Amino acid sequence: MKTVDCGREEDVLDALTSGRWPERVDCELLSHVADCSICTDVVEVASAVLEVGGDVVARADARAPGSGS
């Protein structure tokens, strides 16, 4: 099977994980993602994973009140 990747995947992941996507990235990267099916997939999958991961962290930090409350 042929491995398919893009040299900009790391840039896209960095923008996503740092919270810069899409408002605080340069126009060139936005344009690249619009034209690159690999990076478009990276945005979709990584966004979903980060969203779920954020929920997991939020639930892990939540504390239930004691039974005497």
CORGI-V562698 format. One line per field, one symbol per residue. ss: DSSP state (@ for helix, = for strand, . for the rest). A space follows every 10 residues. Layout:
BEGIN
ss=???
END
This chain:
BEGIN
ss=........@@ @@@@@@@... ......@@@@ @@@@@.@@@@ @@@@@@@@@@ @@@@@@@@@@ @........
END
